[in-house]
Each structure stands twice: as structure tokens, then as C-alpha cells.
Amino acid sequence: MKRLLKTLALPIIVVVGFVVVAAVYIVDVRERVLVMRFGEVVEVRETPASMSKCPLSIRSSAMTRGSSVF
């Protein structure tokens, strides 16, 4: 049982780490972030902060404040 736990521990840690890294994004002071779901803009976030997205199908794309949204 201990041997099985040791062999599965590293892959589980890697997968959990990947999910955490993929779910967190940072909005910089000079940027806006477009939150898109299935290619459609759902929300524009402008306040600087660390944010997370729960479903991994949601994509975030950063752009500078001077550029146009559409």
C-alpha cells in the first residue's frame, strides 16, 4: 500500500499543480483582461488583482489599456 502511494504521489502533485497554475491569472495595472467562454467575450476585468477561473474552458486574454476591446 505504501509503495502504491509513493508511486502515485508525484503524478498527483504534478496534475494538481498544473490545474492551479492554469486557473490563476493576474490583472496588471496597465492591462485589461478579456474573459472568454467558447470564444465569446463574457466579461472585461479592469481592476488590478490576482483572480482565478474555475472551469478550465474559460480563457483569459490580457491586452493593454490603450487598445480597443473589439
Secondary structure, 3 states (H helix, E strand, C coil): CHHHHHHHHHHHHHHHHHHHHHHEEEECCCEEEEEEECCEEEEEECCCEEEECCCCCEEEEEEECCCCCC
